[in-house]
Structures are given as structure tokens and as C-alpha cells.
């Protein structure tokens, strides 16, 4: 089976040249505030790539990726809080004192290690996603029931984290911008510039990783599951195993994305697990181009940057614009903007405006026909 959403190599090359050029030029052209926003949106592109893997290539519409995004963010925030705990009276994060906690909870202890934290950022979400995926897929739950179940899981995690005031500061979340790393404040301009470069590099590496997955035999099986799962099962493959693996990979990518977003936004809270945020992740991929990978990156960055600019000018209008975008994609652009461009969408639009399209296959015949009708 072939991937019906595969983009042309020439188009992909041009897009990546533009992306890399924009990344290199951004620190020189943008003020620190705008550069920080761009870094955040690049981090969101990583979770969008995970959504594209499970939805665009495997046909699994998950509405609960905020779970794994938040878990990665909490892992990073807990390390930064402990890394700066020497500045607090009891040697533990300050918010514990507000609730009368004098001893660090046991699950915080491992996050004193930077190596453990770097592993936990992606491993914890991966394991949670693998467990959830296995329980769902082994019962052959798919389609709209899978989407509803992931959203229900999201609500469970949101309510649980929201109520843990004494353990993780509940609704207030964990701040990272005032913590210390390598002797510098995480929220300082110099540190945020470094995080921007790290995030940009991670986006490129994640794209290469995702591309390697979908261009191998594993990717062909994923596409087969998306198009006809029964036939894949008949040929001897176990769809449950493949769906669990790709769902776990998407969870790990969401964790990395959440950690990078947390250190650039300055806080992690249960708000990362709200339903609208997870739905927005799907919209980024749908608008950019489902099943294209690079479309997920463009969708996440461009839509979020547009959201920032529109919200500054017209704060109450963005929800209507976002809803209109999603309706437009669902009704008229099922392959997203990138798929529309590749399928000669602009040329077809010109034709609909009454401008004749030249015949590119046999130009000599077209010229000959014009000569014959001359008086």
C-alpha cells in the first residue's frame, strides 16, 4: 500500500529550506519576546508530529495527547524546582510549606538527578501511553469510540492532577521561569535563546525520526492499518502490537514537547490537560496536512503564531477563526493546506476564476489547434 498523502521531494526540500532559513534568521530579526513565542510553537510542532503518526498514518484520532504533554512538562518542572530548592528554607520547593509538608514526597526524589529527568521526560509518557494503548487496542476499540475513550482518560488525569495541591501544587502548577539551571535563571533572555536553539534542533531530529518510521516496513503496516485493518490482520500482522507501539511513540514525543514548552512558557499546570488544548493539536495537523509530517510542523507553528497576533489585536475573535479553519479543512481541504498545494490546488482555483489553464502535456498540439482556426 502506498501513502496517499506523500508529498513531492522537491516541495519538501523547498519547505525545509524555508524552515531552516527562518530558524537561523529568527534570533537576529525577532525581539526576545517574539523569539520565545516561536520557541514555544516549535516545541508544539513535536507533539503535532506525534499526532500525525497516530492519526495521519495509522488512522487513530486521539483527543488525549494533553496527558502525555503534561507529564513531560511536570518531569522537567520537578527537576528545576529541586535544582533550585537550596534557595528555600527547608531545602524543598516553597509551595510545600503552604500545606504543612516538611518532607519531600518519595516520587520527587529521583528528579534530583538530571540524567533520570532527561530519561523520564520521554519514558514516563511513553509507558503511560503504552499501557493505555494496550488496554484499548487489545479490545479492538477504534474509530469514534477510541477518540471518546482518550478524551475520557484526559478528563480523569486532569481532575486527578487538579486536586493534588499538597503534592504538585494542584491548580497553581509548578513555575520554572524563576528556577536556576547552570547558575542562570531559566526565564532569563540568554537561557531562553539557548532553549530556542535546542527546540529547533529537536524539531528537526524528531522529523527525521518520524520520517524513518513511516518510510520503513513499519510505516507500510501503519498505513495498511489505517486503510484496511482486517486485511493487515489476515496477512499475519498483529495490529494491536503496531498500534500500541506507535501510540507509545506519540506519547513519548508529546512528553518531550511538553518539557520544552514548559521551560519556555515558565509554568506547567493541569491546564495542559484541558480538552480544548488536545483538540487544538488535531486542528494543527488537519490544517497543515494530515499524513505529511512537515505539514504538522507548519500547522503547529503558523496557527499558533496567528493565534498570538490575532489575539493581541482582537482578543475575542480567535475561537471563531479557528473553528472556521477546521470547518474549511473538513469540508473542502481534507488533505490540509499542504496536500491542497501539492495536488495543483492553486491552479485549479485559477481555473475556477475563469482563467484557462494551458495544456502542459502536449503544448505543440495546442499551438497547432490555434493556427488552424485563424482566418
N, C-alpha and C positions, 0 to 999 in steps of 0.2 A: 504493500500500500504506500502511496505517495502522500506527502504532506501538501494539502491543497492550499495552504497559506504561505508556502515558501516564497520568500522574496528574491528578486534577481540579485546576483552577486554585485553587479555594477551599482544598483541602487543602495545596497547595504554598504558598499565601500564609500559612496558619496556621503551617506548619512554619518558613518563613523568618522570620516574626515571632518565633517562639520561639528560633531560632538567633541572630538579631541581638541579641535581648534578653539571651540567655545570654552572648554575647561581650562586650557592653557592661558587664554586671554582674560578670563574672568577675574583673577586676583588683581590684575592691573587696571581693569575697567570699572569694577564694581566697588562701592564702599563696603566696609566690613559688614554692615547690617545686611545688605543685599547678598553678599558672598555667603554669609551664614545661612540665609534662606535657601540659596542654591545648594549648599551642602546638605541641608535637611532634605530637600527634594530629591537630590541624588541618592540619599540613603533610602528614601521611599521607593526608588526605582528597583532596589534589590528585592523588596517584598513583592513588587509588581512582577518581577521575573519569575518568582516562585508561583504566583497566581497563574501566570501564563503557562507554566509547566503543567500544572494540575488541571487547568481549565481549557486552555488553548490546545494542548497536545493530548490530554487524557480525557477531557470531557467531564471533569469533576468540578462543579461550581461550588466552591467553598465560601461561605459567608462568615467564617470564624477565624480568619487569619490573624485577627487582632489578638487572639490568645497568645500565639507564639511570638508576635511582635512585642507584646508587653513583657513576656517572660525574659526575652533578651535584654530589654531595657532595664528591668529590675535587677538582673545579674550585674550589669555594668554599674548601675547606681549604687548597689550594695557594696561593691568593691570600692568605689570612690568615697562613699560615706565612711567606710572603715579606714581607708587610706588617710583620711583627714581626722579620724577620731581622736588623735593625740591632742588636738586643739580643744577638746571638750573636757569638762571637769572629771567625769568618771571613766574617760577613755572609751566611751561608746557614743554613738550618734545622739545628738541632743534631744531629739524628739522622744526617746525612751524615757527620759526624766519627766516628761509631761504626764506620763501614765504610770509613774512609780516603778518602772522597770530598772533594776540595778545591775542585772547580769545579762550579757549578750545572749540572745536565743541561740540554740545549738545550730540551726541551719544557716546562721550568719557566719559562723566560724570559718568554714572553708573559703569564704570570699575575702579573707585576709591575704590570700595568695593570688598574685597576678596571673600565674600560669593556670591555676584552677579556673579563674574567672574567664580567661580567654577561651578555654575549652567549654565551660558551662554556657557561655553566651549562645553557642550554636547547638551544643549537645543536649541541654535541658529541653529546649523547644523541640528538637528532633525526636527525643524519646517520648515526650508527651504526644506529639503528632503521630508517631508510630503506633503507640498504644491505642489512641483514639481511632486511627485509621484501621488498625487490625480488627478492633471490635465492631466497626461499622461494616467493613468490606467482607468480612467472613460471613456476615449475614446477608450479603448481596444487596445491601441498601444502596440505591443510586438515584440519579435524577433529582427531582424536586424534594424527595424525602431526605436525600443526603444534604441538600442545602439547608433544609429546615433543621435537621439534626445538628449541623455545625453551628447554626445560629443559636440554637438552644444551649449548646455547650458554651458558647461565648457568653451568654447571659449568666450561666452558672458561675463561670470564672469571674465575671465582672462583679457579681454580688458577693462572692467569697472574698475577693481582694478588697472590695469596697468596705467590708466590715472588719478588716484586720487592722484596727487602729493601733493596738499595742505592739504588733509585730512588724508591720511595714508602713505605718503611718496612714493607713486607710485611704480615705478620700483626699487627703492632703498630698499624698505621694512623697517621693524622695527627690530632693533637689540635688543637682550636680554642678550647677554653674559656680557655686561658691566653694566647692571642694578643691583639693590640691592634687596635682599629678606632676611628677618630676619637678617638684618645687615651685610650680606655677599654678595659678588659679585656672581651673578648667574653662571658665567663662571669659578669660582674657582674650584680646584680639589675636595675639600671637598663637595661642593654643588653638583657637578656632580656625585659623588659617591652616594649621597642620592637620586638623581633623577634616577640613575640606579636601586636602590632597589625599589623605588616607581613604576617605569616602569615594572619591573619584577613581582611585586605583581599585578599590573593592568592587565598584560597579563594573569596570572592565573585566576583572578576573571572574566575577560572577557570570557575566555574559559568556565568556569563553567556556566556563564550566557547564552552563546550561546548553550551550551550542554543542559541546562534546556529548552531552547526554542524548540530545534529540537526533544527532546525526549518526548514532551508532544503532546496533540492532535493538538495544533497549528502547530507543526512541521510536523505532518502527512498531514495536509491540504496543507502546503507549498510544500511537496513532490508531493502531488496529483496535485497541480497547475503546477508543473514542468513537470509531466508525461502526464497529460491529463486535461487541464483546463476546457474544455467543460463538462466533466463528473463531475468535482467538482461543477460547476455551476448548473448542473442538480440535484445534490443531495441536493441543498438548500443553499449551502455556497455562500458567495459573494466574489469572487476572488479579486475584486477591493479593498475591505477593508483589506484583508490579505496582499496583495502586497504593499499597501500603508504603513501598519504598519511595515512590515519587511524592507522596503526601508528606512523608517524613523529611525528604529533602527540602520541600517547600517550607516546612516548619522551621528547619534549620536556617534557611535563607531569611525567613521573617525574623528570627531571633537576632541575626547579625544586623539586619536593617533596624530593628528596634534599639539595639545598643548604640549604633551610630547616630540614630535620630535623637536618642536621649541625651547624649553628651553634647549635642549641638543645640538642642532646644532648651536644655537646662533643667529638665524635670521629667520624671516618669510617674504616671498615676493610673488608676483604673480607667480613666477616660480613654486610654488606648484600646480598651476592650469594649467600647460602645459599638452598637450595631451600625450606626451611620458610617463610622470610620472604616469598618470592614467592607461595607458596601461600596464605599468610595474606591477601595483598592480594585474592585471588579470593574468599576467605571473607567479607571485609568487604562486598564488593559483593553477593554472593549473599544474605547475611543482610539487608542494608539494603534491597535491591530492585533487581534487575538491570534495566537499561533505564529507570531513573527519574532518574538523576543525583543528585537530592537524597538518595536512599536510599544512594548510595555515600558521601556525606559523613557521614550519620548512622551508617552501619555502621562506618566507619573510626574515628570519634571514640568512639562508645559502646562498641564491642567492646574497643578498646584501653584505655579508661578502666576498663572492667570487669575487664580482664586485670590492670591495675595494682592495683586494690582487692582482687581475689581472691588474687593472688599474695602480697600483703602478709599476708593472713590465713592462706591455705592454699597455700603455695608449690608443692606438687606436684600440685594439682588442676586447674589451668587447662587443660592439654592435653586432659583428659577432657571438660571443659565445652565447649571449642572444638570438639572432634570431635563431641560431641553436637549442638551448634548446627548444624554443617554437615550432619549426617545428617538433622536435623529439617527443614532447608530443602529438601534434595534430595528427601526422601520426601513431605513434607506441605505445604511452602510454596515451590513453585518460583518464585514471583514475589517472594519475600522478605517481610519484615515489612510494608514499606510497601504492596506490592501486595496483601497479605492484608487490611490495614486498609481499603484503598480498595474492595476487592471485597466489602464487607459481611462480612468475616471475623468480627468480634466479634459481630454479630447472628446469624450462622449458629451460632456457638459457643453463644450463649444458647439457641437453638432446640434444639440437641443436648442441653442440660441439662434439657429438658422444659418450658421457658417458652415459651408460644405467642407468635408474632410477630404483631403487628397488621397488617391489610391496609391498606397505605398508598395503594393506587391507588383503591379505591372504599370509603372509610370509611362512607358512607351506607348502602350495601348490607349491610355487616357489621352496623351498628346495627339495620337493618330485620330482618335474619335473627334477631337476638337477641330482638326484640319478638314475632316470630311464634311462637316456641317457649314463650312464657310461658303458664301455665295460665289 
